[in-house]
Amino acid sequence: MVQPKILTAIVIFLGSYLPVTVVMFLRTLEFGSNDHGFRGVFNAEFWKPKVHDVGAWCTFLALLCFVITVIILKTVKAKQEVVMYSVECAPAEFMSHTFPYIVSFTDTDYTAPSKFLSLCVFLAWLFMITYKSGQIILNPLLIILGWQLHNVTYKFSGSDNTVKGRALARENLQIGTYRLCAFQNINIISSSRF
């Protein structure tokens, strides 16, 4: 089983919060005054927002971390051959990601130092819980990229012991032979089937 180094885990965790950083960044933009109601949005001055540096940097950092996460997943070497005996789609258990999405719609913003610090502490706690529970690779954005979470029952090649677990794959898994890499408590299945 691969236990990611703490820096790798932090990168994967931060990348999973890209939507939160985008939403919070958009909330900090200050658009021009709109004295003309709805017609004011067609005024060119309205669309020249003031950008707050902290929000822009946080969004850029999350985007960079997400890109690195995708690269990590593409470079994982699935070496262990397994035979799948049972495969079913697992419900997406992304509760650890739900709370920060809700937080992003509260009165938290990047421009208030105390609110930003409290958000950082909150995310640090979530990171520790997610990392220690072995769920760091479960990123809701991976669904958009075609990754699926499965409950699987399998045997390692040459073994008679049946193992139950969870697996991330970019394809619909079926009964058959695959290669996997255990990443914390989640198996990453290579896209090549035997």
N, C-alpha and C positions, 0 to 999 in steps of 0.2 A: 504494500500500500504506500502510495506517495503522500507524504505529509508536506505540504508546501511550506517553504520558508516564510517567516512572518512578513517580509517585504512583499513577496509574491501574493500572499493572502490579502494584504492591505490593498494592493493594486486591483486584484479581482473584486474585492468588496467595494472599493470606491467606484469602479467602472459600472457596477450594478446600479448605482444611484445617479446615473446620467440624467434620466428624466426629472428627478427631483431638482438637480442643479439647474436644469434648463427652466423649469417652472419658476423656481425662486429667482433666477436671473431675470426672467421676463417681468416678474413682479417688482423688481427694483428699478426698471427703466422708467425714466421720467419723460413723458411726452409733452409737447408744447401745449399751451392752454387751448381749451376748446370752448370758446365763448358762443359758438354758433350751433350747439347741439350736434346732431348726427352729421349735418353738413360740414362741420369742422374737421372731420376725419379726412376730407378731401383737400384740406389745406396743406401745402407742402411743409410748412413750419411744424405742423403736428407730428409728422413722421421723422423728425430729427431728434431722436431720443438722447438723453444724457446717460452714458454708460458708467456704472459704478465698477471700478477695477476689481474689487474682491469677487463680485458675482461673475465677472467675465473670466477671471483666473480659476475659480472653482469649477465653472462649466468646462473650461479648456482641460483642466486636470482630470475631470471625470471622463471626458471624451477620450483623452489619451489613455487612461486606465482601461476603458472599455475596448479600445483598439488592441491594447496589449493583451487583454483577456482573450479576445478572439484569436490572436496570434498564438497564445499559449495553448488554446484548445486545438488549433490546427497542427501544432508541432508535438503534441503528446504522442509518444511512441507506445502504442498498444502492442505489447509483446506476449501476453499470456493468452494462450488459445483456450477457449471455453466452448462447451456445447450447451446451448440454451434449450431447456426443456419446457419452460413456461414463460410467457411474455404477456404483459398487459400494460396498457397505458396507465400511468399513475396520475392522480390529481395533482395539479400544481400547488405545492405547499410553499407559498412564498409569503407567509405571514410576517416574517421578519422584514420584508420589504414593504408591507402594507402600511405600517405605522409611520415611517418617514414620508411616504407619499401623502398621508393625512396631515402630517406636520407641515409639509410644504404649503398647505392651504390655510394654515393658521397665521397668526400675526408674527411670523418669523421672517426676518430678512437679513441680507448680508451687511446692511449699512449700520445696524445697531450692534455694537460690539458685545454686549451682554447676551443678546438673543442669539447671535452667531456662535458665541462660545458655548451656550447651553445646547445648541444643536450639535456642535462638535462632540460634546460630552455624551449626548444621547447616542450619536452614531458610534462613538467609541465603545459604549456598552453593547450596542447591537453587534458590533464587529466581534467582540470577545465571545458573546453568546453563539454567534454563527460559526466562528472559527472553532471553538471548543466542541461544538455539536457535530462537526464534520460536514457542515452544509455550505461551506464558503463558495463552492462552485455553482450553487443554485442561483442563477441570475435570471430574473424575469425577462430581460432583454434577449436572452438566447432563444426564447420562443419565437420572436420576430425573425431570427436568423434560421429557423427551421429545426432547432434542437427540441427533442422530446424526452420527457422523463418517463421511465418504465419501471415497473416492479418485475423482477426477473428471478427465475430459478435456473441454476446452471451447475455444471460440473467442470472442473479443470481437466484438461486433457491428461489422461493417464490416472485419474483419481476416481474413486467410487463415491466420494462424499458429495452430497448435494448441498449447494449454498443458495440462500435467498438474499437478495439485495436490491439495490436501485441502480439504474443505469441511465446515462445520458447518451443519446445517439442522434445523428442527423438523418435518420431514416426510420421507417417503421420496422421495428425488430420483429423477427419471426423465429420460430423454432429452427435451430440450425447452429452452425459453428461460426464463431466470431473471434476477434482478438479484443482484449480489453486491457485497460490500465486503471487500477484502483486509485482514485484521487480522494483522499480522506475516506469518507463513507459512501462515496458515489463512484460507480464504475463508468469510465468513459469508453465507449465502444467505437472501434475504428469503423469506417464506412465500408471497408472491404469485407465481403462475406465469402467464406470458402465454398 
